[in-house]
Amino acid sequence: MMNLSVSKAVRFALFGGAAAASLSLPAVQANENEQQLERIEVTGSRIKRTDMESALPVTVMSSEDIAKTGLTDVSAVLAQMPYNTAGSFISDAGSSASNHASSGMRGLGSNRTLTLINGRRIAPSATFGADATNLNLIPMDAIERIEILRDGASAIYGSDAIGGVINIILKKNYDGLGFDLKFANPTQGGRDEMSASMTFGNTSDKSSSLVIIEHKKFDPLKGGQREHLTANWDKAYGRSSLYAPEGTWRPVAARPGKKEDGTFETPSYTGDYVPGKDCPADQIVQSKDGPRCGYSMFDGTDYLPDQTKDSLFSNLTYKITDNLEWFGQAIVMRDKSTTSSTALWTPNLYIAADNPLNPTYGTAGATEVQAYHRLTGVADRSTTFKSDVVDVVTGLNLELDAGSLNWYVQYSDQQVDISTDSYVFEDNLQQAVDAGLYNPFVLGGNATQATLDSFLHTATRQADSKTTATAISWAALAPIALPGGDIGYAVGAEYQKMEFSDRRDAQQAAGKVLGTYGGDSAGERNYKAAFVELELPVTSRRAKRS
């Protein structure tokens, strides 16, 4: 790892390490003549306070803590936390959302763990059904700290915070010009990582500006690159036990018909499985219904995708008066992820008794057979995700002796184009087999390019998740004190409009393509909310925490 820095960043450290206990550490701003406490907002409350102590358990991970992990991805950092349990999602290969990563807490899933940026929601992931925040869009070098509310917070944030809250606080101040280069080469092979970033900032009495440009490149992790992930050929569970390029067949009484929904009726089998004549002897797998041709379907495919991410983060502030400040923040990101999946297989392919491709053809017992075949070398699927993200926030902060007023307006949009080679028109493949133009018991089918073109299909999908929001809030101390201190309160209102659409190409939507998934979906939601929060310090004693 190599780090080059032209000047030092002005860092505002609220917490010196990631710990399970919620310690009370005041944020202090010092000069030669005085020491003044600053009131800050803590995740789980809109009431500003002078330290990190709150009624809810909050763990804080600073940028220094994140750097010490040596990890270059937000989702990887959060995956190390003990609160991150079942329900998280990583950018793995072979998934319909290979460009998405999200974190789940307390085993309730990422759709019940609210992820915020600077205390605000952003447009949820377009590829994940608008169900959770995509952690891949957040530039690592822009993170000042991560606050993790380890308890449920649905009363404050809504039902999507039942599992807890992850609040990612981005940097605000930096003076100078900084460069950062990182490279990682795993000892077990595959998944090299490289990142480069440039940070520029300037701070004055009236204004501050910060711009961070980041580029990341993650190589794929392919099947066979790491021995402990590679299929064990000596064990049946280490490979597909039925679908192989050389095929397996089983006799049926007759070709089953199609139902109205496009699915096949259950076939009536008249014999056991038989591996294709070209199936290697060491790939034959025994089963109670006869031997089958096995295949290590993950060889040559990706466990983790090839990813490239380019992002731009900027934060600007300007003091209009001594009490009134304007702020603007923008995140722009482009992500390209490519993943190779297992080749398609044929769950509903049949060969007539009088077809020369039928293994029983010309025998006394010639019969219709079902062919179980994997289209390796023909329909090896490769999916490319191209994501464009824009998140823009602007607003005003008014700081008075009586309290603080905050207003903001936000626009957030995530657009994803997905393209997959190769899917198959199931009916066209059946016609090619019926015509003797594709042999499902030979690697590649012994087919011409014209025949392959007749049934191969490039599937496309476009998804868009958009959020428009505005909110206003007032936080202050009431002119009433209790034994434990002043009463704090916050009031405010919020409006948000969320829009989502997910569209597939017409051939997929018509159900004509083998191996595709899901269907089109679209919708929108508008909500208006008002809130009141009170802090009543009825005693001056603090509970001891461990």
Secondary structure, DSSP 8 states (H G I E B T S, - for coil): -EEEESS------S-SS--SS------EEE-SS-EEE--EE-TT-SSEESSS--SS-EEEEEHHHHHHHT---HHHHHHTSTTB-TT-B---TTSTTTT--B--BTTS-GGGEEEEETTB-----TTTTT-S--GGGS-GGGEEEEEEE-S--HHHH-GGGSSEEEEEEE-----EEEEEEEEE--TTSS--EEEEEEEEEEE-SSEEEEEEEEEEEE--EETTSSGGGS--TTSGGGSBSS-BTT-EEEEBSS---B-TTS-B----B-S--EE-TTS-GGGEE--TT--EE-B-TTTTSEEE-EEEEEEEEEEEEEESSSSEEEEEEEEEEEEEEEEE----B-TTEEE-TT-TTSTTTTSTT---EEEEBB-TTTS--EEEEEEEEEEEEEEEEEE-SSEEEEEEEEEEEEEEEEEEEEEEEHHHHHHHHHTTS--TTSTTTT--HHHHHHHEEEEEEEEEEEEEEEEEEEEEEEEEEETTEEEEEEEEEEEEEEEEEEEE-HHHHTT-EET-----EEEEEEEEEEEEEEE----S------
